[in-house]
């Protein structure tokens, strides 16, 4: 059997060194790259096509979950994290395993043995990764940023920069001061994950940031629209109009 190619992605050198040290007992696993952030991790995965990754969750720039959203075909994943709120039952099903820092060699071996079996069985991981992303999506924390991949460029959009969002079939277009960005998510996802004191769904096709609204005007009989400070005009449904009346 060919060697199992592994990539370690962790912003802390100590974390990477521990995984490297523990992997020295696995001659069948070859470390093909070490990455100190998510951008390096995405590049390494796309170029090296590893069989297995050791992935930290909380990292600067983009975190482990945001990485998974961008990678088209994730390899088998073992999470290494210091944050036990991420150690959810769903992750046990969707990732090969997770290791809660600091972890022992014995616990590490248990996770690696599980992952190696997945690699040897050539178990497709894309559906598991989708389930993992879905589990993360269902958490109730409000979004602070959105990570978008356009061709080979990755953009990090702070939620504060978003003026409004528009439905585009299975995608949502984010309109910001820096331009527009397409994200493969639903309007329902954003409606549930954006702070309702800052964003309101004014129409089935639009969510708007409240402080970007300049005025609400009667457009036609019993039909309204909002005018943004940028001059853009967006449709408002009856339900959306009621929401705006309550908030203003």
N, C-alpha and C positions, 0 to 999 in steps of 0.2 A: 504493500500500500504506500502511496505517496505521502510525504510529510503533510501534516495539517498546517496550513498557513494561518498565523494569528497576528492581529494588530491590537496594540494596547493604546487606549485613548483616555487620558486622564490629565488634568491641568496641574496636578501635583507630582513632582518628580518622585517623592517618596512612595506615592501610590503606584507609579509605574515600576519602580525598583522592586517593590514587594512582589508584584505579579511576575516580573522577570525572574526573580530569585526562586519563587515557587515553581515556575515553569521549567527551571533547570532540571527538575526531576522527571521531565517528560521529553525524552529525546525524539519522539515522534511529532512534537509540535515545534514548528520553526517560527520565531518572531520576525516578521517581515518589516514591521514599522512600529515606531513609538510616536504618538501624537500628543501635543500639549494643549490642543483645543479642538473644537468641533470642525472648524474649517479644514485643518490638517487631516482630521479623521475622515471627512467626506472625500478629500482628494486621494488619500491612501486607499480607501475602500474602492473607489472608482477605478484607480490605476492598477492596484495589486490583486483585486478580487479575492480577499482572504476567505477562509472557511469559517473563521471564528474571530469575534472581537470581544475584548474586555472593555466595557464602556462605562465611564463615570456619568452620573446624571447631572449634577450641578457643576457647570463649567461656565466661565465667562464667554462672551460673544454669543455662542448658541449652546443650548444644553443637549443632553442625550436624546430627549424626546423630539426636539426640533430637528436634530440630525436624522432621526428615523423617518420623519415626514418627507425629507428631501431625497433620501437614498431609495433608488428604484427597487433594487433587489438586495435587501439586507442579508448578511450572513447569519450564522448562529450567534446569539448574543448572550454573554454573561454580564450582568450589571454589577458594577462595584460602586457602592455609594455609602456615604456617611449619614444619609438622611432616611431614617426608618419610615417616614410617612410614605415613601415610595415603595416600601416593601409590602405591597398589597397582594392579596390572594390571586388577583387577575394576572399579575406579573409572573407568578409561579407557573401559570398555565402558558402564558404567551412568550416568555423568554425561557432560555434553557435553564437559567437560575439567576439569582441575585445574591451578591455577597455584601453583607453589612459590615462596613469598616469599624474597628479593626477585625479582620477575620483570620482564623487560624489556618495552618497548613492542612489540617484534617478537613475543615469545611471547604477549603479551596479544592482539594482533591475530589470531594463529593460533587462539586459543581462542574469541574472539568470532565470527570468521568461521564457525567450526564450529557455534557455538550459533545464530547467525542462520539458518543453513541449516535447522536443526531447527525453529526457530520458523516459518520460511516454509513448510516442508513440513507444518506443523501435526502434527508427529510426536508421538503420545501418549507422555507421559513417565511415567505412573503405573507401568507395568511395569518401566521402567528404575529408577525410584526404589525399587520393591520389591526389585529385584536388588541395589541399592546397600545398602539396609538389611540384606538377608540377608548380604551380604559382611561388613558390620560385625558382625552377630550371630555370625558364625563365627570372629571373632577370639577368642583364648584368654585375654584379660584378664578377671579377675573383676569383677563388677558392684560399683560403689560406691553407686549410686543408681538409682532407677527413676522415669521421668517418666510421669505418667498424666494423661489429659484426661478430666474428668467434666463433661459438658455443655460450658460455655464456660470452666470453671475448670481450670487446669493446676496439678498438685501434683507437687512433687519429694520423693520418699520416700527418705531414706538407708537403705541396706541394714541398718544397725544398728538401725533402728526396726522392722524386720519381725519379728513373732513366728512366724508360719507362713504357708504358702501352700496354697491349695486349688484343685484342678482344677474348672473350670466350662465344660465342653465345649471350645470354641475359645479360651476365656479362662482367666485365672488370677486368683483373688481373693487380694489381699494383705491380711493382717490385721496391723494395727499398733496402737500405743498411741493413735494419733490417729483410729482408725477403720479401715474397710475400703475397698479400692480395686480396681477391676477393670482388668486389663491384657490387651490382645489379644496374648498370647504363649502358648506351650505350656509344660507342665510340664517337658518335655525341655530346652527353652531355659533355664529357670531352673536345672534340675539341673546343666547343664553350665557355667553362668555364675556360680553362687554358690559361694563358697569352701567346699570340702568339709570343711575343718576347723571350719567354723562352722555349716553347714547339712547336713542329711541327709534323704534321701527315705525316709520311714518306711512309705509306702503308695503305691499308684498314684495316689491322690487327694491326698496331702499331703506337703509338705516342711516341716520344722520347724527353727527355730534352736535349736541344742543348749543354749545357756545359758538358754533359756526353759523347759526341761523340769524339772519338780519331781520327778517319779517315774514309773516304769514299773510297771504293775500287770497281774496276770493278770485278764482280763475274763471269759472263758469257757474251756472246756477248750482248751488250746493256742492261745488267742487273747489278745492283749495290747493295751493302749492306753497312751498317755502322758497324764499330767496336767501341764498347764502351770502356771506360777506364777500365771497369771490365773484358773485354775480350769477352763479349757476342757479337754475330753477328746478325743483324736484316735486314730483306729484305727491299729494297727501290723500290717503283714503279717509273714509268717515271714521274708522277706528283710530287711524293715526291722528286725525284732527282732535278727537276726544282726548287722546293721550297728551297731545301738545297743550290743549286747554288746561288740563290738570297740572301739567308741569310748569306752565307759565302763569 
